[in-house]
């Protein structure tokens, strides 16, 4: 939940500033620290499902498992699709008629050439040559039809393979499986999320500030992230909304930070973001 923010007239560096001011003999000028309350979330997370329905037949992962991009997360029953793909592949691999027709075409071409030579010498009538030419044309047309048929069979194989692969769910990125909603034997409706995957190697803090009494941070600026479970973390501002929420008047701000330490931040924690501005 987005929470309203407040500005604090205090600084984590107040003691240092006081000593520096005394040494320089100048009055103390304290920076203003602004804060934004919000929550953390994984930079990359997804609720994954399939575009087809079916019964879960294979589920090699469990909650908490780490997976790499492209790893198989589950597949539905696929026997019918596998058989159809095999049938299409066998049809595509059958080139016996095509080879036979190509041989016939080569032989007929030689016969036409020989007949034309004999006709030029006056040994045979033109009608016989024309008959050979027509036979060659018929074979060529049949060969073209078979080759076009093979092209269609290749498309049908591609469609059958796509139908088969559509029953498999693969990890779109490396991460950790955080939730599995179905088990083997249960039915999965089409377009229904079944596995939740999160990559928490980078975390972002999503907060909001009241634009009426807070100076916005700048893109790329380093900010301080304070969480109840960790020491202060340094994040980088990656987004400051150009508009305010019309209902609350709050402006969203997002900062990201790395999360590869021995005690990583668990996304979902609430906390605050701090940044300073000199008066």
MITI-943726 format. One record per residue (C-alpha): residue in three letters; x negated, y, z; residue number from 0. Coordinates in steps of 0.001 Angstrom, whole numbers, plus 500000, padded with zeros to 6 digits. Layout:
// MITI-943726
<atom resn="Ala" X="X" Y="Y" Z="Z" resi="NUM"/>
...
END
This chain:
// MITI-943726
<atom resn="Unk" X="500000" Y="500000" Z="500000" resi="0"/>
<atom resn="Unk" X="498665" Y="503437" Z="499129" resi="1"/>
<atom resn="Unk" X="498255" Y="505564" Z="502270" resi="2"/>
<atom resn="Unk" X="497989" Y="509349" Z="502644" resi="3"/>
<atom resn="Unk" X="494513" Y="510748" Z="503202" resi="4"/>
<atom resn="Unk" X="492987" Y="513448" Z="505332" resi="5"/>
<atom resn="Unk" X="489856" Y="515595" Z="505306" resi="6"/>
<atom resn="Unk" X="487549" Y="515613" Z="508296" resi="7"/>
<atom resn="Unk" X="485257" Y="518516" Z="509266" resi="8"/>
<atom resn="Unk" X="482408" Y="516248" Z="510297" resi="9"/>
<atom resn="Unk" X="479334" Y="514662" Z="508723" resi="10"/>
<atom resn="Unk" X="477374" Y="511458" Z="509353" resi="11"/>
<atom resn="Unk" X="474311" Y="513625" Z="508814" resi="12"/>
<atom resn="Unk" X="475309" Y="516338" Z="511350" resi="13"/>
<atom resn="Unk" X="472409" Y="515618" Z="513700" resi="14"/>
<atom resn="Unk" X="469845" Y="515778" Z="510905" resi="15"/>
<atom resn="Unk" X="471352" Y="519008" Z="509563" resi="16"/>
<atom resn="Unk" X="471250" Y="520593" Z="513021" resi="17"/>
<atom resn="Unk" X="467545" Y="519789" Z="513479" resi="18"/>
<atom resn="Unk" X="466756" Y="521002" Z="509967" resi="19"/>
<atom resn="Unk" X="468635" Y="524249" Z="510552" resi="20"/>
<atom resn="Unk" X="466829" Y="524861" Z="513836" resi="21"/>
<atom resn="Unk" X="463454" Y="524235" Z="512222" resi="22"/>
<atom resn="Unk" X="464233" Y="526682" Z="509436" resi="23"/>
<atom resn="Unk" X="465760" Y="529231" Z="511793" resi="24"/>
<atom resn="Unk" X="468967" Y="529334" Z="509778" resi="25"/>
<atom resn="Unk" X="472584" Y="528829" Z="510910" resi="26"/>
<atom resn="Unk" X="473986" Y="525319" Z="510619" resi="27"/>
<atom resn="Unk" X="476164" Y="524767" Z="507542" resi="28"/>
<atom resn="Unk" X="478042" Y="521523" Z="507923" resi="29"/>
<atom resn="Unk" X="479322" Y="519584" Z="504898" resi="30"/>
<atom resn="Unk" X="482941" Y="518530" Z="504683" resi="31"/>
<atom resn="Unk" X="483584" Y="514804" Z="504625" resi="32"/>
<atom resn="Unk" X="486678" Y="513622" Z="502802" resi="33"/>
<atom resn="Unk" X="488178" Y="510173" Z="503091" resi="34"/>
<atom resn="Unk" X="490548" Y="507992" Z="501139" resi="35"/>
<atom resn="Unk" X="492309" Y="505023" Z="502663" resi="36"/>
<atom resn="Unk" X="492850" Y="501971" Z="500504" resi="37"/>
<atom resn="Unk" X="492133" Y="498299" Z="499896" resi="38"/>
<atom resn="Unk" X="489541" Y="496168" Z="498146" resi="39"/>
<atom resn="Unk" X="490159" Y="493773" Z="495292" resi="40"/>
<atom resn="Unk" X="488056" Y="491651" Z="492954" resi="41"/>
<atom resn="Unk" X="487021" Y="493491" Z="489806" resi="42"/>
<atom resn="Unk" X="488175" Y="490499" Z="487758" resi="43"/>
<atom resn="Unk" X="491131" Y="488328" Z="488717" resi="44"/>
<atom resn="Unk" X="493819" Y="486550" Z="486730" resi="45"/>
<atom resn="Unk" X="496909" Y="484408" Z="487176" resi="46"/>
<atom resn="Unk" X="496539" Y="481776" Z="484460" resi="47"/>
<atom resn="Unk" X="499151" Y="479702" Z="482666" resi="48"/>
<atom resn="Unk" X="499872" Y="478096" Z="479300" resi="49"/>
<atom resn="Unk" X="502104" Y="479147" Z="476418" resi="50"/>
<atom resn="Unk" X="503619" Y="475631" Z="476264" resi="51"/>
<atom resn="Unk" X="505464" Y="473530" Z="478808" resi="52"/>
<atom resn="Unk" X="504704" Y="470004" Z="479945" resi="53"/>
<atom resn="Unk" X="503655" Y="467709" Z="482765" resi="54"/>
<atom resn="Unk" X="500307" Y="468294" Z="484480" resi="55"/>
<atom resn="Unk" X="498214" Y="465227" Z="483613" resi="56"/>
<atom resn="Unk" X="494701" Y="466273" Z="484684" resi="57"/>
<atom resn="Unk" X="493581" Y="468737" Z="487353" resi="58"/>
<atom resn="Unk" X="489812" Y="468580" Z="487978" resi="59"/>
<atom resn="Unk" X="489563" Y="471664" Z="490223" resi="60"/>
<atom resn="Unk" X="490600" Y="472475" Z="493757" resi="61"/>
<atom resn="Unk" X="491122" Y="475721" Z="495591" resi="62"/>
<atom resn="Unk" X="487754" Y="477190" Z="496474" resi="63"/>
<atom resn="Unk" X="485902" Y="475611" Z="493541" resi="64"/>
<atom resn="Unk" X="483508" Y="477778" Z="491560" resi="65"/>
<atom resn="Unk" X="483879" Y="477476" Z="487802" resi="66"/>
<atom resn="Unk" X="482034" Y="478822" Z="484784" resi="67"/>
<atom resn="Unk" X="483547" Y="480475" Z="481747" resi="68"/>
<atom resn="Unk" X="485035" Y="477803" Z="479462" resi="69"/>
<atom resn="Unk" X="485390" Y="475124" Z="482155" resi="70"/>
<atom resn="Unk" X="488532" Y="472996" Z="481923" resi="71"/>
<atom resn="Unk" X="490961" Y="473826" Z="484719" resi="72"/>
<atom resn="Unk" X="493775" Y="471450" Z="483751" resi="73"/>
<atom resn="Unk" X="495558" Y="469861" Z="480834" resi="74"/>
<atom resn="Unk" X="499137" Y="468761" Z="480276" resi="75"/>
<atom resn="Unk" X="500269" Y="465411" Z="478894" resi="76"/>
<atom resn="Unk" X="498817" Y="465322" Z="475383" resi="77"/>
<atom resn="Unk" X="499164" Y="461812" Z="473935" resi="78"/>
<atom resn="Unk" X="501634" Y="462785" Z="471189" resi="79"/>
<atom resn="Unk" X="499544" Y="465808" Z="470183" resi="80"/>
<atom resn="Unk" X="496343" Y="463727" Z="470152" resi="81"/>
<atom resn="Unk" X="497938" Y="461091" Z="467895" resi="82"/>
<atom resn="Unk" X="499273" Y="463733" Z="465506" resi="83"/>
<atom resn="Unk" X="495843" Y="465339" Z="465313" resi="84"/>
<atom resn="Unk" X="494248" Y="461948" Z="464575" resi="85"/>
<atom resn="Unk" X="496812" Y="461216" Z="461856" resi="86"/>
<atom resn="Unk" X="496158" Y="464535" Z="460168" resi="87"/>
<atom resn="Unk" X="492391" Y="464031" Z="460365" resi="88"/>
<atom resn="Unk" X="492664" Y="460576" Z="458748" resi="89"/>
<atom resn="Unk" X="494743" Y="461981" Z="455903" resi="90"/>
<atom resn="Unk" X="492190" Y="464721" Z="455368" resi="91"/>
<atom resn="Unk" X="489298" Y="462245" Z="455378" resi="92"/>
<atom resn="Unk" X="490916" Y="460083" Z="452631" resi="93"/>
<atom resn="Unk" X="489221" Y="461245" Z="449423" resi="94"/>
<atom resn="Unk" X="489687" Y="457990" Z="447476" resi="95"/>
<atom resn="Unk" X="492278" Y="459383" Z="445019" resi="96"/>
<atom resn="Unk" X="490298" Y="462580" Z="444597" resi="97"/>
<atom resn="Unk" X="487074" Y="460713" Z="443793" resi="98"/>
<atom resn="Unk" X="488838" Y="458416" Z="441337" resi="99"/>
<atom resn="Unk" X="490438" Y="461344" Z="439550" resi="100"/>
<atom resn="Unk" X="487161" Y="463222" Z="439322" resi="101"/>
<atom resn="Unk" X="485577" Y="460164" Z="437723" resi="102"/>
<atom resn="Unk" X="488454" Y="459923" Z="435226" resi="103"/>
<atom resn="Unk" X="488030" Y="463592" Z="434380" resi="104"/>
<atom resn="Unk" X="484301" Y="463165" Z="433732" resi="105"/>
<atom resn="Unk" X="484915" Y="460158" Z="431473" resi="106"/>
<atom resn="Unk" X="487711" Y="461924" Z="429590" resi="107"/>
<atom resn="Unk" X="485515" Y="464991" Z="429041" resi="108"/>
<atom resn="Unk" X="482887" Y="462771" Z="427392" resi="109"/>
<atom resn="Unk" X="485573" Y="461126" Z="425285" resi="110"/>
<atom resn="Unk" X="486863" Y="464527" Z="424112" resi="111"/>
<atom resn="Unk" X="483341" Y="465638" Z="423188" resi="112"/>
<atom resn="Unk" X="482731" Y="462423" Z="421240" resi="113"/>
<atom resn="Unk" X="486103" Y="462690" Z="419471" resi="114"/>
<atom resn="Unk" X="485389" Y="466263" Z="418430" resi="115"/>
<atom resn="Unk" X="482058" Y="465199" Z="416920" resi="116"/>
<atom resn="Unk" X="483770" Y="462407" Z="414969" resi="117"/>
<atom resn="Unk" X="486432" Y="464815" Z="413778" resi="118"/>
<atom resn="Unk" X="483739" Y="467207" Z="412543" resi="119"/>
<atom resn="Unk" X="482239" Y="464314" Z="410573" resi="120"/>
<atom resn="Unk" X="485687" Y="463419" Z="409224" resi="121"/>
<atom resn="Unk" X="485695" Y="460020" Z="410896" resi="122"/>
<atom resn="Unk" X="488961" Y="460460" Z="412854" resi="123"/>
<atom resn="Unk" X="492134" Y="462451" Z="412478" resi="124"/>
<atom resn="Unk" X="492747" Y="465705" Z="414378" resi="125"/>
<atom resn="Unk" X="495783" Y="464125" Z="416097" resi="126"/>
<atom resn="Unk" X="493532" Y="461703" Z="417976" resi="127"/>
<atom resn="Unk" X="491361" Y="464573" Z="419215" resi="128"/>
<atom resn="Unk" X="494418" Y="466514" Z="420346" resi="129"/>
<atom resn="Unk" X="495662" Y="463469" Z="422269" resi="130"/>
<atom resn="Unk" X="492329" Y="463249" Z="424148" resi="131"/>
<atom resn="Unk" X="492425" Y="466997" Z="424928" resi="132"/>
<atom resn="Unk" X="495972" Y="466703" Z="426297" resi="133"/>
<atom resn="Unk" X="494932" Y="463752" Z="428442" resi="134"/>
<atom resn="Unk" X="492054" Y="465831" Z="429840" resi="135"/>
<atom resn="Unk" X="494403" Y="468712" Z="430596" resi="136"/>
<atom resn="Unk" X="496789" Y="466395" Z="432441" resi="137"/>
<atom resn="Unk" X="493962" Y="464960" Z="434542" resi="138"/>
<atom resn="Unk" X="492653" Y="468462" Z="435320" resi="139"/>
<atom resn="Unk" X="496099" Y="469597" Z="436463" resi="140"/>
<atom resn="Unk" X="496488" Y="466521" Z="438678" resi="141"/>
<atom resn="Unk" X="493002" Y="467071" Z="440121" resi="142"/>
<atom resn="Unk" X="493805" Y="470721" Z="440891" resi="143"/>
<atom resn="Unk" X="496992" Y="469595" Z="442651" resi="144"/>
<atom resn="Unk" X="495093" Y="467051" Z="444775" resi="145"/>
<atom resn="Unk" X="492451" Y="469617" Z="445732" resi="146"/>
<atom resn="Unk" X="495169" Y="472086" Z="446741" resi="147"/>
<atom resn="Unk" X="496743" Y="469279" Z="448764" resi="148"/>
<atom resn="Unk" X="493450" Y="468753" Z="450588" resi="149"/>
<atom resn="Unk" X="493342" Y="472460" Z="451409" resi="150"/>
<atom resn="Unk" X="496853" Y="472172" Z="452867" resi="151"/>
<atom resn="Unk" X="495813" Y="469101" Z="454846" resi="152"/>
<atom resn="Unk" X="492921" Y="471095" Z="456332" resi="153"/>
<atom resn="Unk" X="495362" Y="473769" Z="457461" resi="154"/>
<atom resn="Unk" X="497610" Y="471096" Z="458964" resi="155"/>
<atom resn="Unk" X="494630" Y="469649" Z="460841" resi="156"/>
<atom resn="Unk" X="493836" Y="473114" Z="462202" resi="157"/>
<atom resn="Unk" X="497444" Y="473553" Z="463320" resi="158"/>
<atom resn="Unk" X="497494" Y="470118" Z="464967" resi="159"/>
<atom resn="Unk" X="494202" Y="470884" Z="466736" resi="160"/>
<atom resn="Unk" X="495556" Y="474207" Z="467962" resi="161"/>
<atom resn="Unk" X="498693" Y="472495" Z="469240" resi="162"/>
<atom resn="Unk" X="496501" Y="469971" Z="471041" resi="163"/>
<atom resn="Unk" X="494230" Y="472644" Z="472546" resi="164"/>
<atom resn="Unk" X="497247" Y="474700" Z="473657" resi="165"/>
<atom resn="Unk" X="497876" Y="472039" Z="476290" resi="166"/>
<atom resn="Unk" X="494509" Y="472751" Z="477918" resi="167"/>
<atom resn="Unk" X="493746" Y="475589" Z="480342" resi="168"/>
<atom resn="Unk" X="490166" Y="476889" Z="480360" resi="169"/>
<atom resn="Unk" X="488532" Y="479461" Z="482628" resi="170"/>
<atom resn="Unk" X="488363" Y="482815" Z="480800" resi="171"/>
<atom resn="Unk" X="485493" Y="483953" Z="483051" resi="172"/>
<atom resn="Unk" X="483276" Y="482630" Z="485830" resi="173"/>
<atom resn="Unk" X="484854" Y="482827" Z="489271" resi="174"/>
<atom resn="Unk" X="486477" Y="480988" Z="492165" resi="175"/>
<atom resn="Unk" X="489815" Y="479194" Z="492068" resi="176"/>
<atom resn="Unk" X="491889" Y="480928" Z="494746" resi="177"/>
<atom resn="Unk" X="495272" Y="479257" Z="494268" resi="178"/>
<atom resn="Unk" X="496809" Y="476228" Z="492539" resi="179"/>
<atom resn="Unk" X="500594" Y="476169" Z="492381" resi="180"/>
<atom resn="Unk" X="501189" Y="472688" Z="490898" resi="181"/>
<atom resn="Unk" X="499714" Y="469238" Z="491234" resi="182"/>
<atom resn="Unk" X="499334" Y="466256" Z="488891" resi="183"/>
<atom resn="Unk" X="502704" Y="464940" Z="487752" resi="184"/>
<atom resn="Unk" X="504588" Y="468196" Z="488248" resi="185"/>
<atom resn="Unk" X="506142" Y="470059" Z="485329" resi="186"/>
<atom resn="Unk" X="504714" Y="473377" Z="484199" resi="187"/>
<atom resn="Unk" X="507107" Y="475798" Z="482447" resi="188"/>
<atom resn="Unk" X="505773" Y="477787" Z="479509" resi="189"/>
<atom resn="Unk" X="504102" Y="481107" Z="480391" resi="190"/>
<atom resn="Unk" X="504286" Y="480335" Z="484111" resi="191"/>
<atom resn="Unk" X="501098" Y="481124" Z="486152" resi="192"/>
<atom resn="Unk" X="499691" Y="477969" Z="487695" resi="193"/>
<atom resn="Unk" X="496106" Y="478809" Z="488712" resi="194"/>
<atom resn="Unk" X="494711" Y="482038" Z="490127" resi="195"/>
<atom resn="Unk" X="491058" Y="482805" Z="489431" resi="196"/>
<atom resn="Unk" X="488948" Y="485617" Z="490879" resi="197"/>
<atom resn="Unk" X="485427" Y="486842" Z="490253" resi="198"/>
<atom resn="Unk" X="484375" Y="488577" Z="493484" resi="199"/>
<atom resn="Unk" X="480741" Y="489159" Z="492474" resi="200"/>
<atom resn="Unk" X="481809" Y="492793" Z="492127" resi="201"/>
<atom resn="Unk" X="484520" Y="494392" Z="494229" resi="202"/>
<atom resn="Unk" X="486372" Y="497631" Z="493776" resi="203"/>
<atom resn="Unk" X="487929" Y="499840" Z="496405" resi="204"/>
<atom resn="Unk" X="491232" Y="501382" Z="495359" resi="205"/>
<atom resn="Unk" X="492319" Y="504385" Z="497376" resi="206"/>
<atom resn="Unk" X="494160" Y="507656" Z="496998" resi="207"/>
<atom resn="Unk" X="493742" Y="511202" Z="498258" resi="208"/>
<atom resn="Unk" X="496007" Y="514179" Z="498751" resi="209"/>
<atom resn="Unk" X="495013" Y="516707" Z="496107" resi="210"/>
<atom resn="Unk" X="496348" Y="519614" Z="498181" resi="211"/>
<atom resn="Unk" X="493644" Y="519368" Z="500874" resi="212"/>
<atom resn="Unk" X="490925" Y="517116" Z="499416" resi="213"/>
<atom resn="Unk" X="488170" Y="517780" Z="496898" resi="214"/>
<atom resn="Unk" X="488062" Y="514917" Z="494399" resi="215"/>
<atom resn="Unk" X="484898" Y="512836" Z="493965" resi="216"/>
<atom resn="Unk" X="483128" Y="512837" Z="490601" resi="217"/>
<atom resn="Unk" X="482792" Y="509938" Z="488183" resi="218"/>
<atom resn="Unk" X="479471" Y="508176" Z="488810" resi="219"/>
<atom resn="Unk" X="479115" Y="509679" Z="492280" resi="220"/>
<atom resn="Unk" X="477886" Y="507469" Z="495123" resi="221"/>
<atom resn="Unk" X="480388" Y="507134" Z="497972" resi="222"/>
<atom resn="Unk" X="480452" Y="505331" Z="501292" resi="223"/>
<atom resn="Unk" X="482814" Y="502369" Z="501748" resi="224"/>
<atom resn="Unk" X="483699" Y="501474" Z="505329" resi="225"/>
<atom resn="Unk" X="485377" Y="498158" Z="506070" resi="226"/>
<atom resn="Unk" X="486212" Y="496611" Z="509461" resi="227"/>
<atom resn="Unk" X="484132" Y="493484" Z="508768" resi="228"/>
<atom resn="Unk" X="480931" Y="494983" Z="507319" resi="229"/>
<atom resn="Unk" X="478460" Y="497760" Z="507761" resi="230"/>
<atom resn="Unk" X="478836" Y="500757" Z="505464" resi="231"/>
<atom resn="Unk" X="478518" Y="499918" Z="501783" resi="232"/>
<atom resn="Unk" X="477576" Y="502192" Z="498903" resi="233"/>
<atom resn="Unk" X="479885" Y="502258" Z="495927" resi="234"/>
<atom resn="Unk" X="480061" Y="504135" Z="492651" resi="235"/>
<atom resn="Unk" X="483158" Y="506064" Z="491578" resi="236"/>
<atom resn="Unk" X="484429" Y="504613" Z="488292" resi="237"/>
<atom resn="Unk" X="487866" Y="506207" Z="488056" resi="238"/>
<atom resn="Unk" X="489638" Y="509314" Z="489294" resi="239"/>
<atom resn="Unk" X="493201" Y="509549" Z="488041" resi="240"/>
<atom resn="Unk" X="493927" Y="512681" Z="485998" resi="241"/>
<atom resn="Unk" X="497500" Y="512720" Z="487344" resi="242"/>
<atom resn="Unk" X="499073" Y="512567" Z="490781" resi="243"/>
<atom resn="Unk" X="501864" Y="510250" Z="491851" resi="244"/>
<atom resn="Unk" X="505054" Y="512337" Z="491543" resi="245"/>
<atom resn="Unk" X="506617" Y="510763" Z="494635" resi="246"/>
<atom resn="Unk" X="503729" Y="511131" Z="497086" resi="247"/>
<atom resn="Unk" X="501417" Y="513643" Z="495450" resi="248"/>
<atom resn="Unk" X="498479" Y="511255" Z="495916" resi="249"/>
<atom resn="Unk" X="495712" Y="510771" Z="493347" resi="250"/>
<atom resn="Unk" X="494185" Y="507333" Z="492794" resi="251"/>
<atom resn="Unk" X="490421" Y="506882" Z="493027" resi="252"/>
<atom resn="Unk" X="488422" Y="503684" Z="492429" resi="253"/>
<atom resn="Unk" X="484840" Y="502847" Z="493395" resi="254"/>
<atom resn="Unk" X="482960" Y="499618" Z="492663" resi="255"/>
<atom resn="Unk" X="480139" Y="497883" Z="494519" resi="256"/>
<atom resn="Unk" X="478149" Y="494664" Z="494196" resi="257"/>
<atom resn="Unk" X="479174" Y="491731" Z="496343" resi="258"/>
<atom resn="Unk" X="476367" Y="489170" Z="496140" resi="259"/>
<atom resn="Unk" X="475113" Y="489340" Z="499728" resi="260"/>
<atom resn="Unk" X="475021" Y="486425" Z="502167" resi="261"/>
<atom resn="Unk" X="478195" Y="487806" Z="503771" resi="262"/>
<atom resn="Unk" X="480282" Y="488938" Z="500811" resi="263"/>
<atom resn="Unk" X="483332" Y="491122" Z="501198" resi="264"/>
<atom resn="Unk" X="486593" Y="489240" Z="500910" resi="265"/>
<atom resn="Unk" X="488866" Y="491169" Z="498525" resi="266"/>
<atom resn="Unk" X="492081" Y="492302" Z="500157" resi="267"/>
<atom resn="Unk" X="490472" Y="494117" Z="503107" resi="268"/>
<atom resn="Unk" X="491688" Y="497584" Z="503960" resi="269"/>
<atom resn="Unk" X="489246" Y="500378" Z="504663" resi="270"/>
<atom resn="Unk" X="488253" Y="503869" Z="503664" resi="271"/>
<atom resn="Unk" X="486060" Y="505677" Z="501168" resi="272"/>
<atom resn="Unk" X="484011" Y="508691" Z="502268" resi="273"/>
<atom resn="Unk" X="482298" Y="511439" Z="500278" resi="274"/>
<atom resn="Unk" X="480846" Y="514824" Z="501194" resi="275"/>
<atom resn="Unk" X="481096" Y="518308" Z="499802" resi="276"/>
<atom resn="Unk" X="479010" Y="521290" Z="500835" resi="277"/>
<atom resn="Unk" X="481096" Y="524387" Z="501644" resi="278"/>
END
